[in-house]
Amino acid sequence: MKKSLILFLTILLVTQASAFEFCQDGEAGKSDLRIVSVNDMLKDNSKEWTWESLNKIEIEIRVENKEDSQGTYILEATFRDGEDKIRVAENSEDLEKEFTLSSNERESISLNFEVEEDADVGNYELYIKFYKKDSEKTRCVENSEETIKIEKIELCESGKVDKEDLEIQYIRDETKDNEVAWTWTPGDDIEITVSLENKEYSQRTFITELIALDENNNEISIAENSANLKEEKELDEDETEYFEFGFKLKSNIPEGEYTLYAKTYDEENDNICTSLKAYDKSNSKIIEINKAERKVIIKDIEGPVIAETFSQVEYEATIINLGGETEGKALAIAYNYQLGLLQKIEIKDLESGEERKINFSFTIPENASLSQHAILFSTEFEYNEKQDYYKSSSDEDDDIKKYLTISQGINEEEVAPAEIEIIIENETIPETLEVIEETKMQTTTITGNAIGSSEKKSILPITIVIIFLVIIITIFSVYKKSKPRRYNHIQPNITRRYTARLN
């Protein structure tokens, strides 16, 4: 037990002896000066105390002067790897600031600097020193509670070419669906513009890609169609070109903070490569993905583009809850006034982020106009059970229109094709000749007496009819020399019955 205690005290003494002291002669005057807090203000970096090259960093130090008089004080910061001092800031002068404090005054002082482009990757101790000017020996306190991590994002495998040769000038959020730049909601339509300047190379084709990283710097997929995150353009030397990307943000992307990069390389030589993190007004931007509190939309529709009257039409819809809460009840709606269509499908217990397939099925009416019709698919949600109504409905931008062209069809229930049968025997003239044609609309029978009417009428029209019928019968007889011939004919549209009698 005694040996263990001696060993522990020895290790403790060695540790204390080798510890770095930022104050010149160690801390002094703690009762007069105090470092209240040290904070990473996340200016460029998305993760506290995790930085990468060229990040703009702000460290806020809250200090207190507990002396009885006003004085001039100095704050300094340094980065250490054990006993070795390392270079992190591009300009070391940015790690020191002089200021005045009144008696018993507290003040927040910020050190702003840019991480050196060639800063070594690793973990380092941050030391903060707060002392009175010209009195460091007697009035000095320090803080060494924070460890910073330097990371390096290498999107170009062989390293980036010089900015003097090829440069991505900016990455800009055009705010198509989102009202605030770099603040996105799942399902949003996003537009990004990347400006590229070819300063040195002869004419060639450059490919530009958008790459998103999560808080752990792991690449993630953000677009419903990843092909929309890559574009190619041909640039001459000294030419600037704009790459325009349009994509739909994945509906199931988790909430959180992300960083966006653009990477450009020569189609024929990927060693000619450069990249840039998304910046806005000289500050790198963090993408914030936030779900709406309540939002249900139709995500996709699959179905026909052409249909006939009387036909059955089916559409398969994908409905998704983009909101942060489960929807106890929601409605999916298909509507077209001219087709008399208003179909509602109720969905229950749709969880946040959940997708479901549903099917709309309806019949195209007989009197539908033979033209193109826009069928609107929309939603209602946020159901109020007490008042039995939906408080919210989908926005016009989220609704989907499907265009359906209507052509003439046949009502199989009402239209029964009829067969016309005409049999003419040689040397035989039937007393009655009937011609029958079918229609779905009506059946009309017209009957007239050829001869022998009790009323006195002109016999000329009757004579003409008789002559005409005789001619027709004669023609059929010529073609029916040996055996009767039978003709079948289907008339789907008109039904009429004509009867003529020969007396």
Secondary structure, DSSP 8 states (H G I E B T S, - for coil): -HHHHHHHHHHHHHHHHHS---STTS-B-TTTEEEEEEEE--SS-SSTTEEETT-EEEEEEEEEE-SSS-EEEEEEEEEEETTEEE--BSSGGGGEEEEEE-TTEEEEEEEEEEB-TT---EEEEEEEEEEETT-TTTSEEEEEEEEEEEE----STT----TTTEEEEEEEE--SS-SSTTEE-TT-EEEEEEEEEE-S--SEEEEEEEEEE-TTS-EE--BSSGGGGEEEEEE-TTEEEEEEEEEEB-TT--SEEEEEEEEEEESS-TTSEEEEE-EETTEE-EEEE--BSS-EEEEEEE--SEEETT-EEEEEEEEEE-BSS-EEEEEEEEEETTTTEEEEEEEEEE-TT-EEEEEEEEE--TT--SSEEEEEEEEEEEEETTTTEEEEE--TTT-EEEEEEEE----TTT----B------TT---SEEEEEE--SS-EEEEEE--S--SS---SHHHHHHHHHHHHHHHHHHHH-SSS------B-SS-EEEEEEE--
